């Protein structure tokens, strides 16, 4: 089963607000088996345009686990903090598995 990756790009306009969001959101990630693997405040854009000033990638054991975390009551209780503090894009993608 392919791993699931939740990718956020955030254009932060309220740093204190995004810090408050992170303090409440990270425990929901950990409780759901997620592993933050990238939290970057800059990106070296090679081609095209990149949204925002921060990129976050969270690894889950599957796409279903990533969706379950996002849809969980615990996360939904804090997601509004992110919406208030940043303009965000969010996607879930499946990890690549080499064909046998």
C-alpha positions in Angstrom: 0.0 0.0 0.0 1.3 3.4 -1.0 2.1 6.0 1.7 -0.1 9.1 1.7 1.5 12.6 1.7 -0.4 15.7 2.8 1.1 18.8 1.2 0.3 22.3 2.3 1.6 25.6 0.8 0.8 28.5 3.0 1.0 32.3 2.5 1.1 33.3 6.1 -0.3 36.7 7.0 -0.6 36.2 10.8 2.5 34.5 12.3 1.1 34.3 15.8 -2.0 32.7 14.5 -0.2 30.1 12.5 2.0 29.4 15.6 -1.2 28.8 17.6 -2.6 26.6 14.8 0.6 24.5 14.8 0.6 24.0 18.5 -2.9 22.5 18.3 -2.6 20.8 14.9 0.7 18.9 15.4 -0.7 16.7 18.3 -3.6 15.7 16.0 -1.1 14.7 13.3 1.0 12.6 15.7 -2.1 10.9 17.3 -3.2 9.9 13.8 0.2 8.3 12.9 1.4 11.2 10.7 5.0 12.2 10.5 5.9 15.8 9.5 8.8 15.4 7.1 9.1 18.9 5.7 8.4 22.3 7.2 10.2 24.8 5.1 10.0 28.6 5.1 11.5 28.9 1.7 11.6 27.0 -1.5 14.1 27.1 -4.4 11.6 27.5 -7.3 13.2 25.9 -10.4 10.3 26.2 -12.7 6.9 27.9 -12.7 5.4 29.6 -9.6 5.1 28.3 -6.1 2.4 29.4 -3.7 3.2 30.8 -0.3 6.1 31.3 2.0 5.8 27.9 3.8 5.6 24.3 2.6 4.6 21.5 4.9 4.6 17.8 4.0 3.2 15.2 6.3 3.7 11.4 5.7 1.0 8.9 6.6 0.9 5.2 6.2 -1.7 5.5 3.4 -3.8 8.0 1.5 -6.8 6.8 3.6 -4.9 7.5 6.8 -4.2 11.1 5.6 -7.8 11.6 4.7 -8.9 10.2 8.0 -6.7 12.7 9.8 -7.9 15.7 7.8 -11.6 14.7 8.4 -11.1 13.9 12.1 -13.1 15.9 14.6 -9.8 16.7 16.4 -8.3 18.3 13.3 -11.5 19.9 12.1 -11.7 21.7 15.5 -8.4 23.6 14.7 -8.3 23.9 10.9 -10.1 27.3 11.1 -7.0 28.7 12.8 -5.0 28.0 9.7 -7.6 29.4 7.5 -7.6 32.6 9.5 -3.8 32.9 9.6 -2.9 32.0 6.1 -4.0 31.5 2.5 -3.4 27.8 2.0 -3.4 25.1 -0.7 -3.7 21.5 0.5 -3.5 18.2 -1.4 -3.1 14.5 -0.6 -1.0 12.5 -3.0 0.0 8.8 -3.0 3.6 7.8 -2.7 5.2 6.1 -5.7 5.6 2.3 -5.5 8.0 0.7 -7.9 6.2 -1.9 -10.0 7.5 -5.4 -9.5 
